[in-house]
Amino acid sequence: MFFNLIRSDMSKYVLMISVIFFLSCKRNVEAQISIPTETPLILDTITTSTVNFKGLNWADPRDNFVDDWLVLTGLNSTDNYTATLVKSDSILAAFSLTGANTIRLPINPPTVLQNWWASYRAAIDRASAKGMKVIIACWEGASSKDGIVDNESAFWEMWNEVVNRYKTNANVYFEVFNEPHGYNISELKVLYLKWLANYADIPKRRILLDGVGYANDVNSIGDDNRFDSCLLSYHEYTWFDSTYKTVADWEMPVKTINYPKRTVVTEFGIPMTNGKNYLQSPGYDVEITYFQGMTNQMHDLGVGGVYWPGLRAGDSFSLLTYNGVTAALTTNNISGITRLQYAWGTGNIAPLNASFTPENLYKIINRNSNKSLDVNDTSITAIISQWDYSASINQQWKFTNPEYGYFSIVNTYSNKFLSSNGAVGTKITQNNFNGLSNQRWQIIDIGFGYYKIINKSTEFALDVNGSSILNGGAIIQWNWNDGINQQWQILQL
């Protein structure tokens, strides 16, 4: 389901990871690789949220939708268990260097029920023995791709083998079926209930249920108390909603999940081989706004994330690239890793503060109403509202006293300063300059020419009350909620 985009030179972002497969000295290397124990150490002790799922997908070059064996990038179908163990050890070491503690691996009936399983499971064993969480997810074949289990008999036989082998391994998690878009809600619940009944001895905390559709409607599953305590698997990509543009828009998908403490975003991704800087002001680039919005909200809500993919040959989204000659792994985009780590709750991201010329005049237009920030009736009163833009001087503003991303916002006609006072819902006023933080505003670039405007004192956002589209609609302060009535276009006159 992923687009293969043209690769561009990423030399200034490429970071060599010192991981090499010493295949020519295979016997010596194998002697150093210990066979995983049956009861590895338990890593995840966090049960109140999914914040500790910091993961990467490791994928087949064919995108995991295959009718035969799933052979992950860097592996070979002729590898035996020990060879797979050696290669997995090196690749997982590279994953760990990014900060990942979770890996998501695909299975299907041919992979599990045929000879390849004796080798393939070495990847699971090595990851879990390292203390990593391993999500084992079922994929359907390439010949159908209809979002429905291809062969139910083989499906259950596959899961019998996988569950029996790993049910006592607390580092292994079971994702019943990837992107079940061929089922309606009731049909999907029947499948999940059967899985839970068949494997009732598996703790629900180790079971992931994909949302309805392409795993994007997790609320319909989470709302059913029969699935209480099960984790929810959520996917989001740029093509899921063509109406989303700004960073604030792309914060909404995660924000609207009803059960964030049970949800893991098991797939989200963006091109990493095109040279884009995901830390810069987004401009009019939806790929940048998407990745910034998703990672912002996952960070803020403590929702775990498994990036697609950590490693997949030929995929422009791949975080890492595997060199088939040297068997080394390189990082494709440092800014991408930085934003991913921020989603995982590690590291900091500097806010994308706007910049303005203090001498210039600007109009401030609400995205929802397309009306201008206005001092009522061109009078020197305290009333701030919205009105059709008429180029009147009472609709012209200056951004003065820039300091650490904050500005004073001054009306050109009244020469008074935009002020925030009191509790949430309080109307915004204009007053004489007081030098206090209630007249200081942080203006953050959210892309596509829009900004969010946050008061330094109250930390509330500039908001059109009730999303009004009428002339005279009141301007208030409200908790930032990503609404388009809180997004403002600031245009120089």
C-alpha positions in Angstrom: 0.0 0.0 0.0 3.0 2.2 0.0 4.3 4.4 -2.8 7.8 4.0 -4.2 9.0 7.5 -4.6 12.1 8.6 -6.4 15.1 8.6 -4.1 17.1 11.8 -3.8 20.6 12.4 -2.4 20.4 12.4 1.4 24.2 12.6 1.9 24.1 15.4 4.4 21.6 13.5 6.6 23.0 10.0 6.2 24.5 8.6 9.4 26.4 5.3 9.1 25.4 2.8 11.7 28.4 0.6 12.5 26.6 -2.7 12.0 28.2 -5.2 9.6 27.4 -8.9 9.0 30.6 -10.7 9.0 29.3 -13.5 6.8 32.8 -14.5 5.7 33.6 -15.4 9.3 30.2 -16.9 9.9 31.4 -19.7 12.2 33.2 -17.3 14.5 30.2 -15.0 14.7 27.8 -17.8 15.3 29.9 -18.9 18.3 29.3 -15.4 19.8 25.6 -15.5 19.3 23.8 -17.1 22.2 20.6 -19.0 21.5 17.7 -17.1 23.1 16.4 -18.5 26.4 12.9 -19.7 26.8 11.9 -17.1 29.4 13.5 -13.7 28.4 13.4 -10.7 30.7 10.2 -8.7 30.7 10.8 -5.2 29.5 7.4 -3.5 29.6 6.2 -2.8 33.1 4.0 0.2 32.0 0.4 -1.0 31.9 -1.4 2.4 32.2 -0.6 3.6 28.7 1.2 2.6 25.6 4.0 5.2 25.9 6.6 2.4 26.1 5.9 1.1 22.6 8.8 2.8 20.7 8.8 0.8 17.6 9.8 0.1 14.0 8.3 -2.2 11.4 10.7 -4.7 9.8 9.2 -5.7 6.4 9.5 -7.9 3.4 10.6 -5.9 0.3 7.3 -6.8 -1.3 5.3 -4.9 1.4 4.3 -8.0 3.5 1.4 -8.8 1.2 2.7 -12.0 -0.3 1.3 -15.4 -1.0 4.5 -17.3 0.0 7.1 -16.9 2.7 7.7 -13.5 4.2 11.4 -12.9 3.9 12.4 -9.7 5.7 14.8 -7.3 4.2 18.4 -8.5 5.0 17.3 -12.1 5.3 17.5 -14.9 2.7 15.0 -17.8 2.3 18.0 -20.2 2.4 19.1 -19.0 5.8 18.9 -21.5 8.6 18.0 -20.6 12.2 21.5 -19.6 13.3 22.2 -17.5 10.2 18.9 -15.7 10.7 19.8 -15.2 14.4 23.1 -13.6 13.4 21.6 -11.3 10.8 18.7 -10.4 13.1 21.1 -9.5 15.9 22.8 -6.9 13.7 19.7 -5.4 12.3 18.0 -5.2 15.7 21.2 -3.5 17.1 20.7 -0.8 14.4 17.0 -0.5 15.4 18.0 0.0 19.0 20.4 2.8 18.1 17.4 4.8 16.9 15.8 4.4 20.4 13.4 1.7 19.4 12.5 -0.9 22.0 9.7 -2.6 19.9 9.6 -4.4 16.6 6.6 -5.3 14.5 7.0 -8.5 12.4 4.6 -9.9 9.8 3.4 -13.5 9.6 1.1 -15.4 7.2 0.2 -19.1 7.0 2.9 -20.1 4.5 5.6 -18.5 6.7 4.5 -20.3 9.8 3.2 -23.6 8.5 6.1 -24.4 6.1 9.8 -25.0 6.4 10.8 -21.3 6.6 9.3 -21.0 10.1 12.1 -23.0 11.6 14.4 -20.1 10.5 12.1 -17.1 10.6 11.3 -17.4 14.2 14.9 -16.7 15.0 14.1 -13.0 14.4 11.3 -13.2 17.0 13.5 -15.1 19.5 16.5 -12.7 19.1 14.4 -9.6 19.6 12.5 -10.9 22.6 15.8 -12.1 24.2 17.2 -8.6 23.8 14.2 -7.4 25.9 12.4 -5.8 22.9 8.7 -6.0 22.6 7.7 -8.1 19.5 4.4 -7.5 17.8 3.5 -10.4 15.6 0.9 -9.3 13.0 -1.0 -11.4 10.5 -1.0 -10.2 6.9 -3.2 -11.5 4.1 -1.8 -12.6 0.7 -1.1 -10.5 -2.3 -3.5 -12.3 -4.6 -6.6 -11.1 -2.6 -5.8 -7.9 -0.6 -9.5 -7.6 0.2 -9.1 -7.1 4.0 -10.5 -10.5 4.8 -8.8 -13.6 6.2 -7.8 -15.6 3.1 -8.2 -19.2 4.4 -9.7 -19.5 7.9 -8.5 -23.1 8.4 -4.9 -22.1 7.7 -5.4 -18.8 9.7 -6.3 -20.7 12.9 -3.6 -23.4 12.3 -1.0 -20.6 12.0 -2.2 -18.8 15.2 -2.2 -22.2 17.1 1.5 -22.6 16.3 2.5 -19.0 17.0 0.5 -18.8 20.3 1.6 -22.1 21.6 5.2 -21.2 21.0 5.1 -17.7 22.4 2.2 -17.6 24.9 4.6 -17.7 27.9 7.0 -15.1 26.5 5.8 -11.8 28.0 7.7 -9.8 25.4 5.6 -11.1 22.5 2.3 -9.4 21.5 -0.2 -10.8 19.1 -1.9 -8.6 16.4 -4.9 -10.6 15.1 -5.2 -9.3 11.6 -3.7 -6.3 9.8 -6.0 -3.7 8.2 -9.3 -5.7 8.2 -11.0 -3.4 5.7 -13.1 -6.1 4.2 -15.2 -6.7 7.4 -18.0 -4.5 8.7 -18.0 -3.8 12.4 -20.1 -6.7 13.5 -18.2 -9.2 11.3 -14.8 -8.0 12.6 -16.0 -8.3 16.2 -17.0 -11.9 15.5 -13.4 -12.6 14.3 -11.9 -11.0 17.4 -14.2 -12.7 19.8 -13.3 -16.1 18.3 -9.6 -15.3 18.6 -10.1 -14.3 22.3 -12.1 -17.5 23.0 -9.5 -19.7 21.3 -6.6 -18.2 23.2 -8.3 -17.3 26.5 -5.1 -17.8 28.5 -3.3 -14.9 26.7 -3.4 -11.7 28.8 -5.5 -9.1 26.9 -2.7 -6.6 27.4 -0.7 -8.7 24.9 -3.4 -8.7 22.2 -3.7 -6.0 19.6 -7.0 -5.5 17.7 -6.8 -3.4 14.5 -9.5 -0.7 14.1 -12.3 -1.1 11.5 -11.3 -0.3 7.9 -7.6 0.2 7.4 -7.1 0.1 11.2 -8.2 3.7 11.3 -11.5 3.3 13.3 -10.3 2.0 16.7 -13.2 3.7 18.6 -15.7 1.2 17.3 -13.7 -1.7 18.8 -12.7 0.1 21.9 -16.3 1.1 22.7 -17.2 -2.6 23.1 -16.5 -3.7 26.7 -15.9 -7.3 25.5 -12.6 -6.0 24.3 -11.7 -4.1 27.4 -8.0 -4.3 28.2 -7.0 -5.4 24.7 -4.7 -3.0 22.9 -5.9 -1.2 19.8 -3.9 -1.0 16.6 -4.3 2.3 14.7 -3.0 3.3 11.2 -2.7 6.8 9.7 -1.3 8.0 6.4 -1.5 11.2 4.4 -3.9 9.6 1.8 -6.4 8.7 4.5 -7.9 12.2 4.5 -7.3 14.6 1.6 -8.9 17.5 3.5 -6.2 17.7 6.2 -3.6 20.4 5.5 -2.1 22.1 8.6 -0.1 20.6 11.5 -3.3 21.2 13.6 -5.3 19.2 11.1 -2.9 16.2 11.4 -3.0 16.4 15.2 -6.7 15.6 15.1 -6.6 11.9 14.1 -4.8 10.9 17.3 -6.6 13.4 19.4 -10.0 11.9 18.4 -9.1 8.4 19.6 -11.3 7.7 22.6 -8.8 5.2 24.1 -5.3 6.7 23.7 -4.0 4.8 26.7 -4.8 1.5 25.0 -3.9 2.5 21.4 -0.6 1.9 19.6 -0.1 3.6 16.2 1.4 0.5 14.6 1.7 2.1 11.2 2.4 5.7 10.2 5.1 7.0 7.9 6.4 9.5 5.3 9.1 9.6 2.7 12.6 9.6 4.2 14.7 9.6 1.1 13.6 12.9 -0.5 15.8 15.2 1.5 13.0 17.0 3.4 13.6 18.5 6.7 10.8 17.5 9.1 12.0 20.0 11.7 11.5 23.1 9.7 8.5 25.4 9.1 6.2 23.3 7.0 5.2 25.8 4.4 2.7 24.2 2.0 4.1 20.6 2.3 1.4 18.2 3.6 4.1 15.5 4.2 5.8 17.8 6.7 2.6 18.9 8.4 1.4 15.3 8.6 4.6 14.1 10.3 4.8 17.1 12.6 1.1 16.8 13.6 1.2 13.1 14.2 4.4 13.1 16.2 3.2 16.2 18.2 0.0 14.5 19.3 1.5 11.1 20.0 4.0 12.8 22.2 1.4 14.9 24.1 -1.0 12.0 24.7 1.7 9.3 25.4 0.5 7.1 22.5 3.0 4.4 21.5 4.1 4.4 17.9 5.6 1.8 15.5 7.0 3.6 12.4 6.4 2.2 8.9 8.9 0.9 8.0 12.1 0.9 10.0 13.6 -1.3 7.3 12.2 -2.3 3.9 14.3 -2.5 0.8 12.9 -0.3 -2.0 10.5 1.7 0.2 11.1 5.5 0.2 9.4 5.6 3.6 12.1 3.3 5.1 13.9 4.9 8.1 17.0 2.8 7.4 18.6 1.5 4.2 20.2 -1.9 4.0 23.3 -2.3 1.8 23.2 -5.8 0.3 26.9 -5.8 -0.5 28.4 -4.6 2.8 25.4 -5.6 4.9 25.6 -2.2 6.6 22.7 0.0 7.6 22.5 3.7 7.1 20.0 6.3 8.4 18.0 8.0 5.6 16.9 11.2 7.4 18.1 12.6 10.7 15.2 15.0 11.0 12.8 12.1 10.5 14.5 10.2 13.4 14.4 13.3 15.6 10.7 13.7 15.1 10.0 10.0 15.6 12.0 10.1 18.9 9.9 13.0 19.9 6.8 10.9 19.3 8.3 8.3 21.5 8.7 10.8 24.3 12.4 11.3 24.1 14.2 14.5 23.1 12.8 17.9 22.5 11.4 19.8 19.4 11.7 23.5 19.2 8.4 25.2 18.4 8.1 26.6 14.9 7.7 30.3 15.9 6.7 32.8 13.3 8.6 35.9 12.5 7.3 39.3 11.5 8.7 42.7 10.8 7.6 45.1 13.6 7.1 48.1 11.2 4.8 46.2 8.8 1.0 46.1 8.9 -0.9 42.8 8.8 -4.4 41.5 8.6 -5.4 38.5 10.8 -8.0 36.2 9.1 -9.8 33.3 10.8 -9.6 30.0 8.8 -13.2 29.0 9.7 -15.1 32.2 9.1 -12.7 33.9 6.7 -13.3 37.1 8.7 -10.8 39.6 10.0 -9.8 40.2 13.6 -11.4 43.6 14.3 -11.7 46.4 16.8 -15.5 47.0 17.0 -16.9 50.1 15.2 -13.4 51.6 14.7 -13.8 52.9 18.2 -11.1 52.9 20.9 -13.1 50.4 22.9 -12.1 47.1 24.5 -14.2 45.0 22.2 -12.5 42.5 19.9 -14.6 40.7 17.3 -14.5 39.3 13.8 -15.8 41.1 10.7 -15.6 41.0 6.9 -12.3 42.4 5.9 -12.7 46.0 4.6 -9.1 47.3 4.8 -10.2 49.6 7.6 -7.5 50.7 9.9 -9.2 49.0 12.9 -8.5 45.7 11.1 -4.8 46.4 10.7 -2.2 45.0 13.2 1.4 45.2 14.1 3.6 42.5 15.8 6.0 44.3 18.0 8.5 43.5 20.8 9.6 40.2 19.5 11.3 38.1 22.1 11.8 34.3 22.4 9.0 33.6 19.9 6.5 36.0 21.6 5.1 39.2 20.3 2.9 42.1 21.4 -0.1 42.5 18.9 -1.0 46.1 18.5 -4.1 47.6 16.7 -3.0 50.3 14.3 -6.1 52.5 14.9 -6.3 52.4 18.7 -2.6 51.7 19.4 -3.8 49.4 22.1 -2.5 45.8 22.8 -4.4 42.6 22.4 -4.9 41.3 26.0 -5.9 38.0 27.5 -7.5 38.0 31.0 -9.3 35.6 33.3 -10.5 32.0 32.8 -11.1 29.9 29.7 -13.9 31.4 27.6 -13.1 35.0 28.6 -13.4 37.6 25.8 -10.2 39.0 24.4 -9.8 42.8 24.9 -7.4 45.6 23.9 -5.7 47.7 26.6 -2.9 50.1 27.1 0.5 48.5 27.2 1.3 47.0 30.6 4.5 45.0 30.0 2.9 41.8 31.4 2.7 38.4 29.9 -1.1 38.6 29.3 -0.2 40.9 26.4 2.4 38.5 25.0 1.5 36.0 22.3 3.3 33.0 20.9 2.6 32.6 17.2 3.4 29.1 15.9 3.6 28.2 12.2 1.3 25.3 11.4 1.7 25.3 7.7 -0.3 26.4 4.6 -0.2 30.0 5.8 -1.9 29.4 9.1 -0.8 30.0 12.7 -2.0 29.2 16.2 -1.8 32.1 18.6 -1.2 31.3 22.2 -1.2 33.7 25.2 1.9 33.5 27.3 0.1 34.1 30.6 -3.0 31.9 30.3 -1.6 29.4 27.6 -5.1 29.6 26.0 -5.5 30.0 22.2 -7.1 32.9 20.3 -10.5 31.5 19.3 -13.7 32.5 17.5 -16.5 31.7 20.0 -18.7 28.8 19.0 -17.0 28.7 15.6 -19.2 31.6 14.5 -19.1 32.7 10.9 -21.1 35.8 11.6 -20.0 39.4 11.6 -19.5 40.4 15.3 -18.6 36.9 16.4 -16.8 37.2 19.7 -13.1 36.5 20.0 -12.3 34.6 23.2 -9.5 32.5 24.7 -9.9 28.7 24.8 -7.9 25.5 25.3 -6.1 24.7 22.1 -8.1 22.0 20.4 -6.8 22.1 16.8 -10.1 23.5 15.6 -10.1 25.6 12.4 -11.8 28.4 14.4 -8.4 28.6 16.2 -6.3 28.8 13.1 -5.4 32.2 11.7 -3.9 33.5 8.5 -1.6 36.4 9.0 -1.0 38.4 5.8 1.2 41.4 5.3 -0.6 44.4 3.8 
